[in-house]
């Protein structure tokens, strides 16, 4: 209204370099925005020109920055939202899995709405980390315009999430589902 002040929300800029070592794990509430197109191709141990050892090419190094239980089968997401009150603004850009990573990492979500892709006792491995419970995010917004691109599995995946808004996002080149959120409470997907 008249005489009101404009509220400016500071956003953390996400660039290709933020993904070179693997999954970007968001642990602080806030607003994050893409500042360029992102192709998830971790540089930890990329495949060589020979096919020998290709299956382990993109594996996290343990011990290290990644929980061995949650990441036991590899980098399962480009972005893992391990907290609540997060907005991701695609800002007109695209985020996707690289062709090479998609061939070698067959379970993947471009954005995972938790610190692990499965609840305790589910899935092909013990994915829940040392905390022994799934840290599912709530009050999450994923906003376009922008594109969530290539994924060997999901564009967005989550379990036990609440108050999730996905708006004005274009989904392309996913092999299973654009969005798969199990046991959601108050989920809104519009203009996608």
N, C-alpha and C positions, 0 to 999 in steps of 0.2 A: 504494500500500500504506500501512500504518500508519506514521505518522511522516514520510511523504514530503511534499515541498513541491509545491504546485500551480504549474505552469508557465503563465504568462500571456504570450501572444504579442501584442505591440503590432501593431495594424493601422492602416494609413493609410485614412482615411475618404474615400470618393469621393462627391461631390455633383454636382448638375446643373451648377453653375458650373465644374467641372473640364473640361467638354466644350463650353463656349460658343464657344471659339475653334477647335474642331476636334478631331481625334483626340488622345486621351490616350495618349502614348507612355510606357510603363513601361520605364525604363532601370536601375532599382535593384532588386536582389532584395528580397523581403519579402512581407508579407501585406497585401492590400488588400481592403477590404470596401465594398459599397454601403451608404450611409447614408440613401438615399431612392431612389425610382423615378427612372430616367434615361431621357430621350428625346433621342436624338442629333439635334440641330438646330443646327448651327454658326451663330453670329451674325456671321461674318466679312463676308459679303455676301449676306444672305438675300434671297429673291426679293421683288420689289415687287408691287404690286397688278396691274401690267400683265405680260403674258407676255413682253414684250421683254427680252431678256437673261437669261431664266430658265435657260438651259443653263449659264451661268457663275455662277449664284447662289451655289453652295456651294463654289466653287473656293478652294483655299489661295492665299495671296498669296506670290509668289516675288520676290526672295529673302526668307526669313523663317525661321520655326521648323521648316519642313517641307522635306525633301529633294525637290528638283524631279523627280528620277527616280522615286523611290518613290511620290510623290503626284502624278505627272504627269497622271493621269486623275481626280484629285479625292480626297476623303477616303474611303479604301477600308475603314475600320474605325472603330468607336467607341473601342475599346481596341486598341493594338498592343503586344504584349509583346516587347520588343527585348532581353531578357536571360533568364537562367535563374534557377531557384529562386524562383518566384513562385506565390503562392496568391491566388486571387480568390474571396472569399466573397460570394455574392449576398445573403446575410443576409436572405432573405425578400422581397427587392425584385425589380423588373423593370428590365431595360435593353433598349432597343430603338431602332431607327431611326425617325425621324419619318415621317409619311405624305408630306410634301413632299420630304424628302430621298430617300426611297425611289423616288419618281417620277423624280427627276432624276439620282440616282446609282445606276446599274443594276448595278454590281459593288461588293459591300459584304459585310463580315462584322462582326457585332457585336463579336466578339473575334478578332483575328488573332494567331497564335502566332509572329510574326516581325516584323521591321521593314519587310517588304515582302510583297505577296501572291504573288509568283512568284519562281522561281529565275532565275538569270542566263540570258538567251537565250530565255525562255519568256514567253508572254502577249502582249497586244496593244500593249505599249509596253516601254521599257527601265525596268523597275521597280526593279532593284537599284541602290542608292544609290552614293555616292562610294567606299564601302569595296570595291565590286566583288564582293561576295559577300552571300548572304542570311544574316542573323543570326537563326537559328531558336532558339527557346527550348527548354530541356529542364528536367525536374523542375518541371513546371507542374501545379497543381491548380486546377480550377474547381469550386467546391462550392456546392450548394444547402443548404437549400431556396431556391428563387428561380426566376425566369423570364428566359430569353433570348428576347426577343420579335421583333417585325417586323424583317425583313431582306430586301432585294431579292435577296439571294443566299444567304449562309450565316449560321448562328448562330455557329459556331466554325469557323475555317479555319486550316490550317497546312501547312507543307512541311518534311520532314526533322526532325521533332520526336521526342524520346525522353522516356520516363518522364512521360507525360501521364495525369492522372486527371481524369475528368469524373464527378461523382457527385451524384445527387439534384437534377438540373436539369430544369426543364420548358422545352421548346422549343415556340414557337408562331409562326405567321405568317411562316415562311421560304419563299422561292420556289424554292430549289434543294435545299438539304440542311440538316439540323440541325447535323451535324458532318461536315466533309470535311478529313481530314488525309492528305496524300500522303506515302508513304515513311516511315511512322511506325515507331518501335521502342518496344515496351512501352507500348501504349495501353490504358487501362482506362476503359470507359464503363459505369457501373452505376446502377441505380435512376432512369433518365431516362425 
